């Protein structure tokens, strides 16, 4: 039995779950998320506890059991608390700026890079070198953060670039002159 799959999902006050066939809708104070449950997983909603069961012990159902439970738990957490991803910009002259909802990045290119947030994702600038990405969908927040980081990954010699908050960059020694 999947250790993650058999854990119940607690539904906090203010959140609502509706199940129609294999379609699940989770509503909360921050918004609403919808998804389709894969592989015919069986959902049991009793009071404020949601449990996921698998219809058989086939390889496919075993692999989808924990995934389904985690996706539903992330939806519940997203609509109740939301998700945040923090990015740091390191480098001389590298900075971020907000233009309305869009994020403008100066990363040493000949032009500024403008990023438009997808629906449900917002940007916040803590300082010109610290970006906070908010949203209720964990996948969207993580993907937007990864796309921004991919514009200028941290390089190993000087450590310049965009990195996740708390990410350690392994530094290399440069050429030694002899």
HELIX and SHEET records of a PDB file:
HELIX    1   1 UNK A   38  UNK A   40  5                                   3    
HELIX    2   2 UNK A   59  UNK A   80  1                                  22    
HELIX    3   3 UNK A  138  UNK A  151  1                                  14    
SHEET    1   A 3 UNK A   9  UNK A  10  0                                        
SHEET    2   A 3 UNK A  49  UNK A  53 -1                                        
SHEET    3   A 3 UNK A  42  UNK A  46 -1                                        
SHEET    1   B 3 UNK A  16  UNK A  20  0                                        
SHEET    2   B 3 UNK A  23  UNK A  28 -1                                        
SHEET    3   B 3 UNK A  31  UNK A  36 -1                                        
SHEET    1   C 4 UNK A 121  UNK A 127  0                                        
SHEET    2   C 4 UNK A 130  UNK A 135 -1                                        
SHEET    3   C 4 UNK A  83  UNK A  90 -1                                        
SHEET    4   C 4 UNK A 161  UNK A 164 -1                                        
SHEET    1   D 3 UNK A  95  UNK A  99  0                                        
SHEET    2   D 3 UNK A 102  UNK A 106 -1                                        
SHEET    3   D 3 UNK A 113  UNK A 115 -1                                        
END                                                                             
